[in-house]
Every structure is written in C-alpha cells, then in structure tokens.
C-alpha cells in the first residue's frame, strides 16, 4: 500500500503545473547563484573534495582537525576507494567529482519530473559546490534497499548515517543485515591489511580529536533510529532519508541533500512488512 501511494504521489507531482512551483524555482535559482558566487569569490569551490584529493598526494590523512580546511574524517577504506581518480590533477578531479554529484542528484530527483527536479537540483548547489559526499549517501539509501552491501559506504565514511541498516533489523531480514555488516567488515579488513597504520591513526583520530559540539548528536541518532524503525514497520522506505539526515554528524544546509533520495525511495519496491513474532 505504501508503495502504491508513493507512485500515485509521484504521478500527481509530475502533473502539477509550473506556475504553482514558481516560488520553488525562484528559491532554487537564488540558492544556486548565491552559493556559486559566494564560494567562487573565496576560492572555496570543491573545498571538501580537495581533502579527498589530497589523500593520494603524500598528505597525512588525519593531520587536520575537524571543521578545518583539508580535514579528512573518513576511514582509510574511502581513501583507498578513490585513490585511482585522486591521482588525477586537482582541476580534473574537482570537475569529475562535482559533475558526478550533479548527475547523481539529477537521477535521484528524476521520478518527480523536470518541473520539480530542476529547482530541487539547484537547491543542491551548496553541496555540489563544496563537493562533499551527500549525493553518494543518498544513492546508498536507494541502492541499499536491494543491494544491502552498499550500506558499507555510509558506515565507512560518516558512520552515523549508516543507521539505515536498522531497516533490515526491524523487519527481521537477518540475511540482508548480515550482508550489510559482512561487506563492511570485509572491506574494512582488506583496507586494514593494505594500510594498517592509517587505520590505527583513524581510530585514534576518531576517539581523541577535540571536535566542535555536534548539535544534539546522541539525541538525533536516537531519533534517526526511531524513524528507521517506523519506516521498516510501516513499509515506508522514503523515511530512511529522513533518518539518515537526523543522524548526520553535522547538520548543515548541504546535509539536507540526503533527502534527494526521497523520490526514488517513494517508488522503491519492497516486500510486505513482516509480522513480529
């Protein structure tokens, strides 16, 4: 039933005329113009992506503290994953990274039709200008519904958005939960074998580096878990995007772009909600 409702809503959204959406278009154009001009004037286009690029250029992975320029916060597994493209010159890497994010967001928003997708894509400009990984987290939420191993990505990067695997636990889907955790552990083990010292440094970094206080993070994680449980028990996969947003380590304008997963999750094919024993 939830899936059917999601499809009806998508069709209704596509049929909505352009005039009622003019405020959304205006907001999208303004945000895109402001973000590009503001970050360009300060030389900050691709600022977050630059930290990822440096991982392949003899840069100490965990030398910069959080919330500072070129701070790399994710596991060594992510650094190894992107190492082939991080070898490219910075400008080429930045163009590829930002373009890929734009394409990812466009695909995620496509089910709602161009009248919605274009202004919503423009609203994602803060994220695409910075070049963080929220597009990939949104993709993980969508692809992880049918490919549980994909949840290794949030678990090995920002960690807390990986609470999406609660979906499988709450539905009693032990095999999918095991796959998500197993793939994560296998990738972690392989990357540890390749770069053990980096893993030791990352673990030390995670537990000892002073951080700016994350706004109510423990409460937000608890809220995200609750939302994920509700999503699982009521067969509403689109709520997983909200759960991941709530559990994000940092709440900012660009972290909102995780919600770009909603159009695809509304149309996700899921099995009927299992009954609790």
C-alpha positions as CSV (number, residue, x, y, z in Angstrom):
1,X,0.0,0.0,0.0
2,X,2.8,2.4,0.9
3,X,4.5,1.7,-2.4
4,X,1.3,2.3,-4.3
5,X,0.7,5.6,-2.5
6,X,4.2,6.6,-3.3
7,X,3.7,6.0,-7.0
8,X,0.4,8.0,-7.1
9,X,2.1,10.9,-5.4
10,X,4.9,10.9,-7.9
11,X,2.4,10.9,-10.8
12,X,0.5,13.8,-9.1
13,X,3.7,15.7,-8.7
14,X,4.6,15.3,-12.3
15,X,1.2,16.6,-13.4
16,X,1.4,19.7,-11.3
17,X,1.7,22.8,-13.5
18,X,4.7,25.1,-13.5
19,X,3.0,28.2,-12.0
20,X,2.5,26.7,-8.5
21,X,6.2,25.8,-8.4
22,X,7.5,29.3,-9.3
23,X,8.4,30.0,-5.7
24,X,10.5,26.8,-5.6
25,X,12.1,27.7,-8.9
26,X,12.9,31.2,-7.6
27,X,14.4,29.7,-4.4
28,X,16.5,27.3,-6.4
29,X,17.9,29.9,-8.7
30,X,18.7,32.2,-5.8
31,X,20.5,29.5,-3.8
32,X,22.5,28.4,-6.8
33,X,23.5,31.9,-7.7
34,X,24.4,32.8,-4.2
35,X,26.3,29.6,-3.5
36,X,28.4,29.7,-6.7
37,X,29.2,33.4,-6.3
38,X,30.0,33.2,-2.6
39,X,32.2,30.1,-2.8
40,X,33.9,31.3,-6.0
41,X,34.8,34.7,-4.5
42,X,36.5,32.9,-1.7
43,X,38.2,30.2,-3.7
44,X,36.2,27.5,-2.0
45,X,34.7,25.7,-4.9
46,X,35.3,22.0,-4.3
47,X,36.7,22.7,-0.8
48,X,35.5,19.4,0.7
49,X,36.6,17.4,-2.4
50,X,40.1,18.9,-2.1
51,X,40.6,17.0,1.2
52,X,39.7,13.7,-0.6
53,X,42.1,14.5,-3.5
54,X,44.9,15.1,-1.1
55,X,44.7,11.6,0.2
56,X,46.6,10.4,-2.8
57,X,49.3,13.1,-2.7
58,X,51.5,12.3,0.2
59,X,49.3,14.1,2.6
60,X,48.9,13.0,6.2
61,X,45.4,11.7,6.3
62,X,44.4,12.8,9.8
63,X,46.7,15.8,10.3
64,X,44.0,18.4,10.1
65,X,41.3,18.6,12.9
66,X,37.6,18.6,12.1
67,X,36.0,21.8,10.7
68,X,39.3,23.0,9.3
69,X,40.5,23.2,5.7
70,X,41.5,19.9,4.1
71,X,40.3,17.9,7.1
72,X,39.8,14.2,6.1
73,X,37.5,12.5,8.5
74,X,36.6,9.2,6.9
75,X,38.1,5.7,7.1
76,X,41.2,4.7,5.1
77,X,38.9,2.4,3.1
78,X,37.4,5.5,1.5
79,X,40.8,6.9,0.7
80,X,41.8,3.6,-1.0
81,X,38.5,3.6,-2.9
82,X,39.0,7.0,-4.5
83,X,42.8,6.6,-4.9
84,X,42.6,5.9,-8.7
85,X,40.8,9.2,-9.5
86,X,42.6,11.1,-6.8
87,X,45.8,10.6,-8.8
88,X,44.5,13.0,-11.4
89,X,45.4,16.7,-11.4
90,X,43.3,18.6,-8.9
91,X,41.2,20.5,-11.5
92,X,40.2,17.4,-13.4
93,X,39.4,15.6,-10.2
94,X,37.2,18.5,-9.0
95,X,35.3,18.7,-12.3
96,X,34.7,14.9,-12.3
97,X,33.6,14.9,-8.7
98,X,31.2,17.8,-8.9
99,X,29.8,16.6,-12.3
100,X,29.2,13.1,-10.9
101,X,27.4,14.6,-7.9
102,X,25.2,16.7,-10.2
103,X,24.4,13.6,-12.3
104,X,23.6,11.6,-9.1
105,X,21.2,14.2,-7.8
106,X,19.5,14.5,-11.2
107,X,18.9,10.8,-11.3
108,X,17.6,10.7,-7.7
109,X,15.2,13.6,-8.4
110,X,14.1,12.4,-11.9
111,X,10.9,10.5,-10.8
112,X,9.2,13.8,-9.9
113,X,9.6,15.2,-13.4
114,X,11.6,18.2,-14.6
115,X,9.3,20.8,-13.0
116,X,10.4,19.6,-9.6
117,X,13.8,18.1,-10.4
118,X,15.3,21.2,-11.9
119,X,14.7,23.6,-8.9
120,X,15.4,20.9,-6.4
121,X,18.7,20.2,-8.2
122,X,19.5,23.9,-8.0
123,X,18.8,23.8,-4.3
124,X,21.6,21.1,-4.1
125,X,24.2,23.6,-5.3
126,X,25.7,24.2,-1.9
127,X,26.6,20.5,-1.7
128,X,27.8,20.2,-5.3
129,X,29.9,23.4,-5.0
130,X,31.6,22.1,-1.9
131,X,31.9,18.5,-3.2
132,X,31.1,16.6,-0.1
133,X,29.7,13.0,-0.2
134,X,26.0,13.6,0.5
135,X,25.0,12.6,-3.1
136,X,26.7,9.2,-2.5
137,X,24.9,8.8,0.8
138,X,21.6,9.5,-0.9
139,X,22.5,6.9,-3.6
140,X,23.4,4.4,-0.9
141,X,20.0,4.8,0.7
142,X,18.3,4.0,-2.6
143,X,20.6,1.3,-3.9
144,X,20.9,-0.3,-0.4
145,X,17.3,-1.3,-0.5
146,X,18.1,-4.1,-3.0
147,X,21.8,-4.3,-2.5
148,X,22.5,-4.3,1.3
149,X,26.2,-4.4,0.8
150,X,26.0,-0.8,-0.4
151,X,25.5,0.3,3.2
152,X,29.2,-0.2,3.7
153,X,29.7,3.3,2.2
154,X,28.0,5.4,4.9
155,X,29.3,3.0,7.6
156,X,32.9,3.6,6.4
157,X,32.6,7.3,5.9
158,X,30.3,9.4,8.1
159,X,29.4,6.3,10.1
160,X,26.1,7.5,11.8
161,X,24.0,7.7,8.6
162,X,24.6,4.0,8.4
163,X,21.8,3.6,10.8
164,X,19.8,2.8,7.7
165,X,20.6,-0.8,8.3
166,X,18.1,-0.7,11.1
167,X,15.6,-1.1,8.3
168,X,16.7,-4.8,7.9
169,X,16.9,-5.4,11.7
170,X,13.4,-4.0,12.3
171,X,12.0,-6.2,9.5
172,X,13.7,-9.3,10.7
173,X,15.7,-9.5,7.4
174,X,18.7,-11.1,9.0
175,X,20.4,-12.2,5.8
176,X,20.3,-8.6,4.4
177,X,21.5,-7.2,7.7
178,X,24.3,-9.8,7.7
179,X,25.2,-8.9,4.2
180,X,25.4,-5.1,5.0
181,X,27.6,-5.8,8.1
182,X,29.6,-8.5,6.4
183,X,30.6,-6.5,3.4
184,X,31.5,-3.6,5.6
185,X,33.8,-5.8,7.7
186,X,35.4,-7.5,4.7
187,X,36.2,-4.1,3.1
188,X,37.5,-2.8,6.4
189,X,39.7,-5.9,6.8
190,X,41.1,-5.7,3.3
191,X,41.9,-2.0,3.7
192,X,43.4,-2.6,7.1
193,X,45.7,-5.2,5.6
194,X,46.7,-2.7,2.9
195,X,47.1,0.3,5.3
196,X,47.1,-0.8,8.9
197,X,48.9,2.3,10.2
198,X,46.2,4.5,8.6
199,X,43.5,2.6,10.4
200,X,45.3,3.0,13.7
201,X,45.6,6.7,13.1
202,X,41.9,7.0,12.1
203,X,40.7,5.2,15.2
204,X,42.9,7.3,17.4
205,X,41.7,10.4,15.5
206,X,38.0,9.5,16.0
207,X,38.3,9.0,19.7
208,X,40.9,11.6,20.8
209,X,40.5,14.6,18.5
210,X,38.5,17.5,20.1
211,X,35.5,18.4,18.0
212,X,33.1,21.2,17.7
213,X,30.0,20.1,19.6
214,X,27.6,18.4,17.2
215,X,24.2,19.7,17.7
216,X,22.4,17.2,19.9
217,X,24.0,14.3,18.1
218,X,23.1,11.5,20.6
219,X,19.5,12.6,20.5
220,X,19.5,12.9,16.8
221,X,20.9,9.4,16.4
222,X,18.3,8.1,18.7
223,X,15.6,9.9,16.7
224,X,17.1,8.6,13.4
225,X,16.9,5.0,14.8
226,X,13.3,5.5,15.8
227,X,12.4,6.9,12.3
228,X,14.2,4.0,10.7
229,X,12.2,1.5,12.8
230,X,8.9,3.3,11.9
231,X,10.0,3.2,8.2
232,X,10.6,-0.5,8.4
233,X,7.5,-1.4,10.3
234,X,5.2,0.7,8.1
235,X,6.9,-0.1,4.8
236,X,7.8,3.5,4.1
237,X,11.4,3.4,2.7
238,X,11.4,7.1,2.0
239,X,11.6,7.8,5.7
240,X,15.1,6.3,5.7
241,X,16.4,9.5,4.0
242,X,15.0,11.5,7.0
243,X,16.6,9.0,9.4
244,X,20.0,9.5,7.8
245,X,19.7,13.2,7.8
246,X,18.8,13.3,11.5
247,X,21.8,11.1,12.3
248,X,24.3,13.0,10.3
249,X,27.4,14.0,12.3
250,X,26.9,17.7,11.2
251,X,23.6,19.3,10.4
252,X,24.1,21.9,7.7
253,X,22.5,23.1,4.5
254,X,24.3,20.6,2.4
255,X,23.4,17.7,4.7
256,X,19.8,18.3,3.7
257,X,20.6,17.0,0.3
258,X,20.4,13.4,1.6
259,X,16.7,14.0,1.3
260,X,17.2,13.9,-2.5
261,X,16.8,10.1,-2.1
262,X,13.1,10.6,-1.3
263,X,11.7,10.5,-4.9
264,X,13.5,7.2,-5.7
265,X,12.7,5.7,-2.2
266,X,9.0,6.5,-2.7
267,X,9.0,4.2,-5.7
268,X,11.2,1.5,-4.1
269,X,9.9,-2.0,-4.5
270,X,9.8,-3.7,-1.1
271,X,8.3,-6.8,0.3
272,X,5.2,-6.5,2.6
273,X,6.1,-5.6,6.1
274,X,6.8,-8.8,8.0
275,X,4.9,-9.5,11.2
276,X,6.7,-9.5,14.5
277,X,6.9,-12.9,16.2
